[in-house]
Amino acid sequence: MKCIVSKLKPYLRWVILGTTLFFLAATLRQHWQEAASIRIGVRGIVLLGFAFAATLFAQTWAGWVWGWILKDFNQPVNMTWATRTFLTTNIAKYLPGNVWHFYQRIVATRDTEIAMEAATLSVILEPLLMMASALPIAMLGIESGGRELQFLSFAIVAICIHPRIINPVAQYLGRVKAKTFATQTNSPRCHIRRYPLRPWLGELGFVTCRGIGFVLILAALGLFDPQNVLLPLGAFSLAWVLGLIVPGAPGGMGVFEATALGILEPHFPDQTGTLLVALALYRVTSILAETGGAGLAWLDEYWRA
């Protein structure tokens, strides 16, 4: 049985991606006339511009927070380098597998004084902190029977990022590295001295800022209710978490859109086509902001060279 599961595992990501894209395509086919009739005025264009700025700022801030994570592992980190490296590697998450941006960040530390095990743990801890930040927002914004599961997931993640869990993993990675290269590392000891509260709060700011960008896109299409701002923020957070953890969805593509649509559609029953356009605009805005951030980071490195 285990052998069969291992053989089917590589195809699971394509099944998930294909299923979500088929669902979105079928929904768009049903509501294409509504989607095609949407027009965005000057106010909407301005709001889309603010959404782009919020998303770009969020990506830059996430790079700074990654530097904080490395510092918590007692590593000598240049924060500008960390932010620039994060931005230039982040676009790789759209490659099949959704892990290549993590791999590139680890590779980028080879020419620095940062320990390889610290770099590895940082790319493990970063999505855990993002999940721990997004789940409380989802619990506040979404009133559903799944709140108990969200709380349980949040509690598990909060425990997993405790130093008593992380530090033994760091020691194990250090032993594996020493055994693999048959040498002793001269890099600073890789361990967390305190609970990573500062990076956690930093990732909370990242998720909130990304959520604000999503809300601005909804507002540009007339789908924003100021009296219920927690709903789109909660829908964004839960959809974003699922896009982060579901395997085989590059950048959460398809999974995020399908989840957000499923949560928001009951609240906008006659505006499914508009929701689809909003989700498409969010994806385009996100890719443009991430590409723009990578370009700005590359230019900064070029000017400093």
Secondary structure, 3 states (H helix, E strand, C coil): CHHHHHHHHHHHHHHHHHHHHHHHHHHHHHCHHHHHCCCCCHHHHHHHHHHHHHHHHHHHHHHHHHHHHHHHCCCCCCHHHHHHHHHHHHHHHHCCCCCHHHHHHHHHCCCCCCCHHHHHHHHHHHHHHHHHHHHHHHHHHCCCCCHHHHHHHHHHHHHHCCHHHHHHHHHHHHHHHHHHHCCCCCCCCCCCCCCCHHHHHHHHHHHHHHHHHHHHHHHHCCCCCHHHCHHHHHHHHHHHHHHHHCCCCHHHCCHHHHHHHHHHHHHCCCCHHHHHHHHHHHHHHHHHHHHHHHHHHHHHHHHHC
